């Protein structure tokens, strides 16, 4: 491995260790000392790669995006039609396969920090903009393929994201009850109704 690749590898190791510490101990337990101990290195080494804890948390949000994408994006390539790709996305996200790729304590710990730190909030904004861009493209391709007009892909993308986030929080609090599962199936039907242009 070239020396240029070593810093990137080391940064990734630090992010994975930080992720594991938060997953086990929560955000308050993720001290530089504990992350260093997880890696078997001095905490001062972490500062060499991340100037401070805020920089580390910003990179951790990007790391979570990568983890979620490895669950979703490769599967999209398997499908021939735009409708199949969109159906795959809806099923995968509303089955919460993507959200469950990331530990709740890590995601919501970082989200909590985003309420206090503008730069971390901006990382979350970039994450949601990136996700919305994927969904807008899936919907636009589907509309072209099906000859559907009169719906706004951007608006539906925001609605899908908002529904998924709300449903996931509800699931974290109450679990996957039969009532919850029925509500999810009802949402899928409602989304397809909208995507077929029947709500315009």
N, C-alpha and C positions, 0 to 999 in steps of 0.2 A: 504494500500500500504506500502511495506517495505521502510525503509529509504534509502535503496540502489537505489530504483526506483525514488526517488524524484529528485536527480540531473539530471537524464536523462529527466524527465518530464519538469523540469525547463529549461534545454538547448533547448528542443523542443519549448517551449513557446517563448523563446528569438529568436530563428530562425524564427518562424512564425511572430513575431512582426517585426523583421528586414525585412523580406520579404514584409510585408504589407506596411511598411514605404517606402521602395524603390519603390514598385509598385505605390504608390501615389505621392511621392515627388522626385523620382529619386535617383541615387546613392549619389549625393552631399548633399541630404537632410537627409541621413541616419546617423545622429550623434548618439553617445551613449546616449546623453541626450534625443533625440527625441524617440529613441527606448525604453528607460526606461519609458518615459512618456506614450508611447503606451501601455506598460504593467502596468503602475501605480506603478512603483518601482523606487528607486534611481538608477542612472546610475552606481554607484559603485557596485551594485549587479551583473551587467553584467560582470565586470572584474573578479568576483569570478568564473564564469563559462567559460569565454573565456579570455585568457591573454591579448589579444589586438584585434584590428579590423581585422587584417589579419587572425587571428585564426577564428574569426566569419565568415569571407567571405569564408574561406576554408570549414567550416562546412555548409555554405549556399549552396555551389555547390553540396555537398553530399545530402542536403535536396531537392534540385531541382531534382536530379536523382531519389530519392524516389518518388516524386510527379509524374514524368513522367512514372515511372515503374508501378504505380498503374493504369495508363490508359492502359498500354500495356500487362503486363505479365498475369494478371488473365484471359484475353480473350484468350490467347494462349492455355490455358488448355481445352477450350471447344471443340477443334477440334481433330478429330481422326487421320487424316493423316498429314504427314510432308508437303505435298503440300498445304493443307488447312491452316496450321499454317503459312507457308511462305507467302501465298496470303493475309492472315489477316494482317501480319506484314507490307507488302508493301502497302496495302490499308490504314491501320491505320496511317502509317507514312506519306504517300504522300497525305492523306487528312488533314494532319497537326494536327490531334487530339492529338498526343503525344506532339508536340511542343507547342501547345496552352494551355497545362496544366500549363505551367510556363509563368508568365507575361514577356513580351519582355523587359521591363525596368530592371527587375531583372536579367534576363539571360544576356543581353548585357552589363549591368552595371558590372556584375562579369567578363564577358569576357574582358571588357576594363581593369579591374584591372589585369587580367592575362597577359596583354601585358607588365605590369610594374613589377609584382611580381612573381618571379619564383615559389614559393610554390602554389600560386593560379593557375598558368599555369599548374603545375603538377596535381592539382585537376581536371582540365579540361582534361588533358591527361588520367587520370584514368577513367574519365567518358566515353571518347570516346573508350578507350580500352575495358571497360566493355560492352558498346553497340556493338562494333565490335564482341566481343566474342559471344554475343547472336545471332547476324546475321550469323556469321560463322557456329554456331551450327545448326541454322535453314536451311541454305543452304546445309550443309553437310548431314543432315538427309534427306532432299529432294533428293539430288543426289543418296544416297543409295537406297531410296525407288523407285526412277524412273529408276535406273540403268544408270545414266548419268555419264560420265567420261570426262576428258579433260578440265574441267574448274576449276579455282582456287577460292575457297570460300573466302579466305582472300582478294584477289584482288577485287572481286565483292562487298564484304562488305565495303571496303574503297570507292569504286565507289558510292555505294548506299548512304553512309553517306555524301559524298561530294556533290552529287546531291541534297540530301534533304536539306542540309545546304544552298546551293546556291539558291535553289528554295524558301526556306523560307525567306531569306533576300530579294529576289526579291518581294515576296508577301507582306512583311512588307512595302516596299517602294511604290509599285504600286497597291497593293490590288489584290483581286482575280478576275481579269478581265477574260472575255471569252477566250482571247488569252492565258492567263496564264493557265486556266483550260485545254485547248487543249494541251498545252505543257506538262502538268503533265500527261495527258492520254497517250501522245506520249512516255513519259519516261517510264511509266508502260509497254507499249508494247515492248519497247527496252530492258528493264530489263528481261522480260520473254523470249524474243528472245535469250538473252545471257544465261539465266538460263537453257534453253533447249539445250544449246550447239551448237546453230546455228551460232555463231559468231567465232568459233574456226577454 
